[in-house]
């Protein structure tokens, strides 16, 4: 097992190497909609690329989630057949969000042998998520 400091260093190294391999500015928090972010997540069991709908107001969260749900068929075609819609996703902090995501299971951020496949997974899927956002943001935010 890794100490807290070792684990932190490994996580930092992963993101540094990812940034060097794909040196571009990702959309992420810059959706211009405070409640909707694109995210990369990688832990000891899986990697995710997601649209996270984060707000304390459940009415806004449900509103945006329903907008994404109405585009489900397009998301499956343009992003992935395996896209998951979680109306109530509980983060490790206990905060409830809505999340639309694709995941890669059986990968571990502490195993550097998994990094190349996660780099590819992140790059390919985040590009699709960004393109989808640019195409449909007006509808989602209307």
Short mmCIF file of the C-alpha atoms (twelve columns), coordinates in Angstrom:
data_MODEL
# 
_entry.id   MODEL 
# 
loop_
_atom_site.group_PDB 
_atom_site.id 
_atom_site.type_symbol 
_atom_site.label_atom_id 
_atom_site.label_alt_id 
_atom_site.label_comp_id 
_atom_site.label_asym_id 
_atom_site.label_seq_id 
_atom_site.Cartn_x 
_atom_site.Cartn_y 
_atom_site.Cartn_z 
_atom_site.pdbx_PDB_model_num 
ATOM 1   C CA . UNK A 1   0.000   0.000  0.000   1 
ATOM 2   C CA . UNK A 2   1.044   3.586  -0.516  1 
ATOM 3   C CA . UNK A 3   1.339   6.268  2.116   1 
ATOM 4   C CA . UNK A 4   -0.812  9.365  1.731   1 
ATOM 5   C CA . UNK A 5   2.208   11.317 0.480   1 
ATOM 6   C CA . UNK A 6   3.221   8.604  -2.010  1 
ATOM 7   C CA . UNK A 7   -0.330  8.371  -3.310  1 
ATOM 8   C CA . UNK A 8   -0.515  12.144 -3.731  1 
ATOM 9   C CA . UNK A 9   2.775   12.141 -5.660  1 
ATOM 10  C CA . UNK A 10  1.580   9.348  -7.967  1 
ATOM 11  C CA . UNK A 11  -1.630  11.260 -8.688  1 
ATOM 12  C CA . UNK A 12  0.318   14.441 -9.418  1 
ATOM 13  C CA . UNK A 13  2.675   12.514 -11.719 1 
ATOM 14  C CA . UNK A 14  -0.254  11.014 -13.616 1 
ATOM 15  C CA . UNK A 15  -1.782  14.421 -14.350 1 
ATOM 16  C CA . UNK A 16  1.607   15.933 -15.247 1 
ATOM 17  C CA . UNK A 17  2.321   13.099 -17.724 1 
ATOM 18  C CA . UNK A 18  -1.190  13.332 -19.133 1 
ATOM 19  C CA . UNK A 19  -0.753  17.076 -19.661 1 
ATOM 20  C CA . UNK A 20  2.564   16.522 -21.420 1 
ATOM 21  C CA . UNK A 21  1.129   13.807 -23.652 1 
ATOM 22  C CA . UNK A 22  -1.936  15.884 -24.566 1 
ATOM 23  C CA . UNK A 23  -0.831  19.524 -24.216 1 
ATOM 24  C CA . UNK A 24  -4.084  21.335 -24.776 1 
ATOM 25  C CA . UNK A 25  -6.601  23.294 -22.772 1 
ATOM 26  C CA . UNK A 26  -9.609  21.106 -22.065 1 
ATOM 27  C CA . UNK A 27  -13.038 22.657 -21.616 1 
ATOM 28  C CA . UNK A 28  -13.638 21.194 -18.117 1 
ATOM 29  C CA . UNK A 29  -14.990 23.989 -15.878 1 
ATOM 30  C CA . UNK A 30  -15.216 26.537 -18.691 1 
ATOM 31  C CA . UNK A 31  -18.714 25.542 -19.903 1 
ATOM 32  C CA . UNK A 32  -19.996 29.029 -19.010 1 
ATOM 33  C CA . UNK A 33  -22.686 27.274 -16.951 1 
ATOM 34  C CA . UNK A 34  -21.848 27.284 -13.260 1 
ATOM 35  C CA . UNK A 35  -23.753 24.061 -12.577 1 
ATOM 36  C CA . UNK A 36  -22.288 21.939 -15.415 1 
ATOM 37  C CA . UNK A 37  -18.672 20.788 -15.614 1 
ATOM 38  C CA . UNK A 38  -16.774 18.270 -17.668 1 
ATOM 39  C CA . UNK A 39  -14.528 16.107 -15.552 1 
ATOM 40  C CA . UNK A 40  -11.762 13.567 -15.685 1 
ATOM 41  C CA . UNK A 41  -11.673 11.200 -12.685 1 
ATOM 42  C CA . UNK A 42  -9.227  8.392  -11.960 1 
ATOM 43  C CA . UNK A 43  -8.936  6.393  -8.750  1 
ATOM 44  C CA . UNK A 44  -8.026  2.893  -7.586  1 
ATOM 45  C CA . UNK A 45  -10.770 1.089  -9.503  1 
ATOM 46  C CA . UNK A 46  -11.873 3.121  -12.518 1 
ATOM 47  C CA . UNK A 47  -11.444 6.124  -14.775 1 
ATOM 48  C CA . UNK A 48  -14.362 8.390  -15.746 1 
ATOM 49  C CA . UNK A 49  -15.103 11.169 -18.176 1 
ATOM 50  C CA . UNK A 50  -18.283 12.943 -17.194 1 
ATOM 51  C CA . UNK A 51  -20.690 15.802 -17.336 1 
ATOM 52  C CA . UNK A 52  -21.270 16.657 -13.677 1 
ATOM 53  C CA . UNK A 53  -24.324 18.670 -12.729 1 
ATOM 54  C CA . UNK A 54  -23.475 20.157 -9.358  1 
ATOM 55  C CA . UNK A 55  -25.840 22.470 -7.556  1 
ATOM 56  C CA . UNK A 56  -27.443 22.598 -4.145  1 
ATOM 57  C CA . UNK A 57  -30.774 23.283 -5.809  1 
ATOM 58  C CA . UNK A 58  -32.337 19.931 -6.763  1 
ATOM 59  C CA . UNK A 59  -34.732 21.679 -9.170  1 
ATOM 60  C CA . UNK A 60  -31.846 23.050 -11.273 1 
ATOM 61  C CA . UNK A 61  -30.030 19.712 -11.098 1 
ATOM 62  C CA . UNK A 62  -33.135 17.871 -12.309 1 
ATOM 63  C CA . UNK A 63  -33.757 20.465 -15.032 1 
ATOM 64  C CA . UNK A 64  -30.298 20.056 -16.549 1 
ATOM 65  C CA . UNK A 65  -30.333 16.295 -16.087 1 
ATOM 66  C CA . UNK A 66  -33.617 16.051 -18.009 1 
ATOM 67  C CA . UNK A 67  -32.113 18.145 -20.810 1 
ATOM 68  C CA . UNK A 68  -29.254 15.639 -21.109 1 
ATOM 69  C CA . UNK A 69  -31.675 12.717 -20.876 1 
ATOM 70  C CA . UNK A 70  -33.682 14.128 -23.778 1 
ATOM 71  C CA . UNK A 71  -30.455 13.903 -25.814 1 
ATOM 72  C CA . UNK A 72  -29.714 10.321 -24.700 1 
ATOM 73  C CA . UNK A 73  -29.915 8.787  -28.185 1 
ATOM 74  C CA . UNK A 74  -27.584 11.425 -29.585 1 
ATOM 75  C CA . UNK A 75  -25.162 10.941 -26.682 1 
ATOM 76  C CA . UNK A 76  -25.116 7.201  -27.378 1 
ATOM 77  C CA . UNK A 77  -24.359 7.830  -31.053 1 
ATOM 78  C CA . UNK A 78  -21.896 10.706 -30.693 1 
ATOM 79  C CA . UNK A 79  -20.158 9.815  -27.424 1 
ATOM 80  C CA . UNK A 80  -20.637 6.159  -26.476 1 
ATOM 81  C CA . UNK A 81  -23.220 3.381  -26.412 1 
ATOM 82  C CA . UNK A 82  -22.035 2.736  -22.861 1 
ATOM 83  C CA . UNK A 83  -22.877 6.182  -21.493 1 
ATOM 84  C CA . UNK A 84  -24.403 6.067  -18.014 1 
ATOM 85  C CA . UNK A 85  -27.030 8.458  -16.659 1 
ATOM 86  C CA . UNK A 86  -27.029 8.811  -12.873 1 
ATOM 87  C CA . UNK A 87  -29.691 11.221 -11.646 1 
ATOM 88  C CA . UNK A 88  -28.428 10.918 -8.065  1 
ATOM 89  C CA . UNK A 89  -24.730 10.129 -7.948  1 
ATOM 90  C CA . UNK A 90  -23.168 10.243 -4.505  1 
ATOM 91  C CA . UNK A 91  -19.598 11.525 -4.539  1 
ATOM 92  C CA . UNK A 92  -17.068 10.229 -2.022  1 
ATOM 93  C CA . UNK A 93  -17.637 13.466 -0.070  1 
ATOM 94  C CA . UNK A 94  -21.300 12.520 0.327   1 
ATOM 95  C CA . UNK A 95  -22.472 15.320 -1.990  1 
ATOM 96  C CA . UNK A 96  -25.281 14.324 -4.343  1 
ATOM 97  C CA . UNK A 97  -24.837 15.375 -7.965  1 
ATOM 98  C CA . UNK A 98  -26.175 14.215 -11.303 1 
ATOM 99  C CA . UNK A 99  -23.610 12.632 -13.572 1 
ATOM 100 C CA . UNK A 100 -23.590 11.534 -17.197 1 
ATOM 101 C CA . UNK A 101 -20.461 9.504  -17.804 1 
ATOM 102 C CA . UNK A 102 -18.417 6.802  -19.472 1 
ATOM 103 C CA . UNK A 103 -16.081 4.678  -17.425 1 
ATOM 104 C CA . UNK A 104 -13.118 2.388  -17.803 1 
ATOM 105 C CA . UNK A 105 -13.126 -0.264 -15.111 1 
ATOM 106 C CA . UNK A 106 -10.277 -2.331 -13.668 1 
ATOM 107 C CA . UNK A 107 -7.660  0.388  -13.868 1 
ATOM 108 C CA . UNK A 108 -5.752  1.822  -10.931 1 
ATOM 109 C CA . UNK A 109 -4.026  5.186  -10.792 1 
ATOM 110 C CA . UNK A 110 -1.283  3.610  -8.655  1 
ATOM 111 C CA . UNK A 111 -0.427  1.118  -11.416 1 
ATOM 112 C CA . UNK A 112 1.643   2.983  -13.997 1 
ATOM 113 C CA . UNK A 113 1.080   0.161  -16.497 1 
ATOM 114 C CA . UNK A 114 -2.561  1.334  -16.686 1 
ATOM 115 C CA . UNK A 115 -1.670  4.928  -17.454 1 
ATOM 116 C CA . UNK A 116 -1.287  4.671  -21.262 1 
ATOM 117 C CA . UNK A 117 -4.733  3.115  -21.711 1 
ATOM 118 C CA . UNK A 118 -6.295  5.706  -19.389 1 
ATOM 119 C CA . UNK A 119 -4.530  8.523  -21.275 1 
ATOM 120 C CA . UNK A 120 -6.147  7.241  -24.502 1 
ATOM 121 C CA . UNK A 121 -9.507  6.740  -22.808 1 
ATOM 122 C CA . UNK A 122 -9.461  10.297 -21.435 1 
ATOM 123 C CA . UNK A 123 -8.322  11.873 -24.679 1 
ATOM 124 C CA . UNK A 124 -10.806 10.052 -26.915 1 
ATOM 125 C CA . UNK A 125 -13.792 10.500 -24.646 1 
ATOM 126 C CA . UNK A 126 -13.172 14.051 -23.494 1 
ATOM 127 C CA . UNK A 127 -12.938 15.144 -27.122 1 
ATOM 128 C CA . UNK A 128 -16.329 13.546 -27.781 1 
ATOM 129 C CA . UNK A 129 -17.826 15.148 -24.658 1 
ATOM 130 C CA . UNK A 130 -16.485 18.562 -25.647 1 
ATOM 131 C CA . UNK A 131 -17.774 18.293 -29.205 1 
ATOM 132 C CA . UNK A 132 -21.150 17.243 -27.880 1 
ATOM 133 C CA . UNK A 133 -21.204 20.208 -25.502 1 
ATOM 134 C CA . UNK A 134 -20.306 22.691 -28.243 1 
ATOM 135 C CA . UNK A 135 -23.009 21.260 -30.494 1 
ATOM 136 C CA . UNK A 136 -25.861 21.132 -27.953 1 
ATOM 137 C CA . UNK A 137 -25.013 23.692 -25.255 1 
ATOM 138 C CA . UNK A 138 -27.638 26.154 -26.477 1 
ATOM 139 C CA . UNK A 139 -30.357 23.526 -26.100 1 
ATOM 140 C CA . UNK A 140 -29.059 22.292 -22.728 1 
ATOM 141 C CA . UNK A 141 -28.832 25.773 -21.246 1 
ATOM 142 C CA . UNK A 142 -32.073 27.193 -22.737 1 
# 
